[in-house]
């Protein structure tokens, strides 16, 4: 597939890395020659320096025969104009635009073909806000990826010494939870996926991915670790777009404080928020954190625009007694270094957004994509079409399907109802939504091919 990416920032670079690794023909446009040189030195792609909204720049980038356009610059206006030009001048079939302004999101008619011609709009800030929201709902989790409107979820949790299933084989999980349908999708130990079998023993420190119905998530997590009390007090470090969205989402049900360095921004935040308390100050100021009782805080979330400020404030809050800390970290090297240490969860905005973008790239009938483990693994929701004669999956039990290494069918959504594939005896039916977890992203093309319909279906 020929793909044009406009913007070489964190989101654009992450999309480029993922798509190049899957053998797509990728061109990236940005105004910064330095950013483009860095990308070109790391990945097999083409770059064009210039304003992404200019038709001549898009022409130089090969827009005339592009299959898909990702407009993910930092400017809504540039992304919207580029989408319109891509449609009107170059007839690019699919145009995906990053839109940060809530105004455009509340007036979707402006994105339709007779206006800005955006096929799909994504808002990284809203995606990150929802991502953090799920971690507040399930404070013991490392990641929560929902399917079927939240009826079923893929959850990552760190196994902790003292958890009932820790030091026991997976077969004991079924014995301990006889009325709960649960499927362990993967176990990572020292960053490596472990072979899954009934005799596989869960060890303290393992990162366990499981699938269960929403109502059963807490019960399964309780087998892996001691459960925390619900989140009641939250400090948000940073009052930017994400900080504001998060405070709005939480203030009606939790005790929320927002710390922001800019006095003018604080005044704006105070006018936008209701019960949340807005504080003007340095997020890494020890005296300020002490005065605001950080030691009695259930969750400290650092979401400024500066990685170093997020890391330092989160580390300080943890040292001062915050029960759990989350830091927004753009640079992958920083995130890998911090994840699982004193910082409980390091969130990459680009990686959190990646799944929403990849939904439109995946071949076959893909409903949802969730990027996990900072982009190294993936969970897909695909629709099975055809019949036993024309499909490699329909009419077959899971155990009969020739899945590639590292791929596991973990759930089925049928007629709006979620089925956890706790054993491999389930039969895939036509129009089922099938949930597949892949520990190796290079196997994605094989999974996509597996769900293709052969000649004769139509």
N, C-alpha and C positions, 0 to 999 in steps of 0.2 A: 504494500500500500504506500502511496506517495502522500506524505504528510508535511504540512507547513506549520511551523510553530512561531508565533509572533511574541517575542519577549524571552530574554535569556536570564531572567531572575531565578529565584528558587523554584517556583512552580514550573516555569518553562524548562529549566535544566533537568528537573526530575522527570518530566514527561519525555524529554528528549532521550535521557538515559534509558528509560524503560522501553521506549519504542525502538531505539537503535538496537538494543539487545535482542529484540524479537525480529530483526532483519527487515525492518521497514526502511523505506527511502525517506530520510528526514532532512529538512532544510530549516534553519533557525534564522530569524531576522531580529536584529536589535540595533539600537543607536550606539551601543558601546562596543567598539572594536575589541577592547580588552576582554570583555566577557566572552565574546565570540571566539577569540583566540584560545581562551582557556577551554571552552567547550570542544573546539575542533582538535585540541591537543589530547583530549581524553576519549573522544568518541568518533566513530566513523560517520560523519554527517557533513552537510554543506552549510555554509553561513553566508549571509548577506547583511552588510551594514547599511542602516538607513531607517527612515521613519516608516513604521509598519502600516500606517494609514495611507501612504502615497501609492497610487496605482502603478507608477513606474518601478517602485521598489518591489512591490508584489510581483510584477511581471518578471523582473530580474530573478526573483526567488522561485520562479516556475509555477506561478499560480494558475496558469492556463491549463495545466494538466494535473492539478492537485486533486486528490480524493477527499482530503479532510483538512480543515483549517482550525488551529487552536490559537485564539487571540487571548493571550494571558499576560499582556504587559501590565504595568502598574496603573495605567490610565484607563478608566472606563470609556472615556470618549474615543481614545485610539482604538480600543477593542471593538466598539460599536461601529465606528466608521470603517474599520478594516473588514468587519463582517459584511457590511452593506456593499463595499467595493468587491469583496470576494464573490458575492452573489450576483450583483448587477453586471459587473465587468467580466469576471472570469468564470461564472457559473460553477463555483465550487459546490459540490453536492451537500456537504455537511460542514456547518460553521459553529464552533463552540466558543463562547466568549466568557471571560472572567468579568463579572460585574460586582463591584463592591458596594455601590450605592443602594440603600434600601428603597430609594425613590423609584429607581428603575424596576426593582423587584416588585414593588406594589403597583406598578403600571405595566403589566406584561404585554399589553397590546402594542407597546412601543418596540417590542422585540420581534414582532411578526414580520412576515415577508414583505408587506407593503410599507414597512418602516425601516428598522435596522437589520432585518433578515438574519436574526440569530436563531439557529436551529435548537441549541441548548445553552442555557445560561447557568454558570456555576458561581458560587460565592464562597471562596476559601474561608473567610472569616466566620460565616454561618456554619460551615461544615465543622470547623474546629470547635466552635461553641457547642454544637450538638455532641461532638466527640467527648468534650470535657463533661457535658451534662450526663452522659451515660456512666462516666467514671465516678461522678458524684452519687448517682443512683446505686451503683455497685462499687463501693470504695475499695474493695479487696481486689478488683479486677485490674489487669494491665491494659486490656482493650476489650471493647464490646462491639460486635458487628451484627446488626439486626437484619433479619430477612422477613418476608411476608408481613410487613407492617408491624414488626416487633413481636410476632407470635413465637418466633424461634430465633435463637441468637448463637453466634460463635463467640466464645468467651476465652480470653487468655488469663491465667492466674498463676502466680508463683507458689509452688508447693513449699510449705514451711514445716520445720520439725515440730512434731506434736499434732499435725493433721492426721485424722484417723486412717487415711489411706496411704500416708507416707510410710515408706519401707514395706509396703505390701504390693502384691501383683494386681494388675488391672482387673483380673477376674473377681477380686474381692469387692470392687465397686458395685457390681451388679448384685452381689449378696447383701451389701450394706444398704442399697437403695432399690429394693425389689419392685417398688411401684413407680419408679422414675425411669423414663426413657432418656438415656444419655449416651452420646458417642464421643469417645476421645479421638480427636482428629489428628493430633500430633503431640509429641513430647520433645522439647528441646533441652539438651543437657550440654552445658559449656558451648552454647551456640550451635550445636549439631543436632539434627533430627535423629531420634532414636527409633529403631525398629519397633513396630507396634504388634504385640501379641498378648494373649491372655496372661502369659507369665511375665510380661514386662513389669518391672518393679519401679514404682514412683519413688524418686529420691528427693530429699530436701534441696531446694534450689532449682529444681526442674521448672521449666516454663511449659505449662500444660494448656493445650487448646482443646476445648470440648464444645459440643453442640447440645443444647437442651431447650425445652420450652421455657418461655420467659418466667413462668411461675416456679420453675424448678431450679433456676440458676443459683439462688442462694444455698439451697440444699446441697448442690454438687460442690460449690466452692467450700462449704463447711467441711467437706471431706479432705480438702487439700490444705487447709490452714484454719487458724482461729479467726472467727469473724469479728470485724470491728463494729463499734456502735455507729448508728447512722450519722451522716454529716449534718451538723447544725450550724456551725460557725465557719464562715469562709472569709479569707482575706484575698483580694485580687490585687496583685501588684501590676499596675499599668492600666491606664484608662483610655487606651486607644480603641479602635473599632471592635476588637475582640473583647477587651475588658468591659466596654459598654454593653455589648450584646450579652455577655455572660451575666453581668450584674442585673440587667433587665430580666433575664430568664430565671434568676434565682431569688430576687429580692422579696417576692411575695410569700415565699415559703421558708427561707433561711435568713439567718443573721449575716448580712453582707457588708463588708467594708472595702472601699476602693482607694488605693494609694496612687496618686499621680503627681509627677514632678512639676508639670506646667500649671501655674495658677489660673491662666485663662481657660485651659482645658478643664480644670476642676470646676470652674464656674459653669461651663457648658454641661458637664456631667451632672452637677447638682440640679440643673434645670430639666434634665432628661430623666432622672431617676426619682423614685418615690422614697421608699423606706431605707434604701442603701445609704450608708454613711460615706461621704467623699472626703478624703484627707489629702492635703497638699504636702508633699514631702518626698524624700529620697527613699526608694523601695529597699535600699540596702542600709538604711539608717537604723543602727541597733537600738538607739534610744526610742525612736518612733515605734519600732516593732514591739519593744518592751512595754511602752505606754499603752499600746493597743492589744495587750494580752495575747501575743502570738503563741505563748505557751499553752493557752487554753483554746487554740484554734484547731478545728478538725481538718481543715484543708487550706493550704496556702498555694495559690496559683499565680505563677509569674508569667505575664503575657505582654511585657513591654516589647518594643521593636528592636531591642538590643540583646543578643545572645548572652553576652558577658553579664549584663545586669540581671537577666533572668537566672542564670546559673548561680551567681553570687548571692542574690537575695533568697533564692530557694535553699541554698546550703546554709545560709545564716538562719533562716526561719526554722529549718530542721534542727540545727544545733541548739536553738533557743527553746525548742520543745513543741513545735507544730507537729501534729500527729502524722500528717501526710503532706507531701509537697509535689507539685507538678510544675514543670518548666517548659515553656515553648522555646525550642531550639531549632534554628534553621540549618546551621552547619552540621552535616552528617557526622563528621569526625567528632564534634562535641557531643552530639546526641548519643553516639555509640559509646563514648567514654563515660557519660554520666548515667545512662540507663541502668537501673538495678543497683546503683550504689546508694549514696546518701540521698540522691534525688530519686524519689519513688518511680516517677514516670516522666520521661522526656518525650515531648510531642513534637514531631516535625510537621509544620503546617503543609508543606509541599506533599509529604507522604500521605497525610490525612486526606488531602484533596485528590490524590492520584487515582484512587479507585473510582471516583465520580467521573473523571475524565476518561479512564480506560473502558468504562461501560460502552462507550461509543466507538471504540477501536476494535474490540474483540469480535472475531468472526463468529458467525452463527447467531442464534437468537439469545443474546445475553441480556438478562434483566438487571443484574447488579454485580458489581465488582468491589471487593474490599481488599486493599493492600495491607498486609500485615508484616510484622517484624521489620519495620522500616523499609518496606519495598522488596524484601527478599523472598516473601511467600505471598500467596494470593488465595482468596476465596471467591468462587464464581457461582452465580445462580444462572443456569442455562435451561432453556425450554426444550424438552424432547419432542420431536415431531416424527411422523411416519408410523410405520408398523414394523412387525418383526422382519418382514421381507426387505424393507427399504432403510431400516435404521439399525445401527450397531448396538443401541441401548434399549429401545422400546420392545416390550414383551420379554425381556430378559431379567433374571434375578441379578442382583448386584454382583454376586460371586461369579457370574458368567460373563461379565463385561471385562474386556481387555484393557484395563486402566494402565496408563504408563506409570513407571516408578515414581513414588512420591505423591501420587494422586489418590485421594480417598473420597468416596461418596459418603457424605455425612448427614444428609437430610433430603426430604422430598416435600414439596408443597403441592397438594392435590386439591383442586376445587376450593382453594382458600384455606384449607386445613394443613397444618404443619405436621410432618411425620419425621421423627428422629430415626435415622438408619442405624439403630443400635446393633443390628445384625445384618449379615449380607444376604438374607433370604428374601428381602423385599423385591417385588417385581416393578420395574419402571413401566408406566403406562403413557400412552400418547398424551401430550400437552402437560405432563408433569413438569414442575419446576424442580430441577435437580441441583442440589448444593454440593459443590466439589471443592475440597481443600487441597492445595498443591504446595508441597514444601520446596519444590524446584520450579521456578518460573519458566525455565527453558522447556518445560513439558507442556506449556499452555497450548501451543499449536497442535499437539497430539490430542489434547482433550477437545479442542475445537473441532478437529477432524472427526473425532469419535461421535460427535453430535450432529454431523452433517447428514442430510437425507440423501439416499442414493437415487438413481434414475428409476422412475416408475411411480414415485410418490404422487406426482401431479398427473 
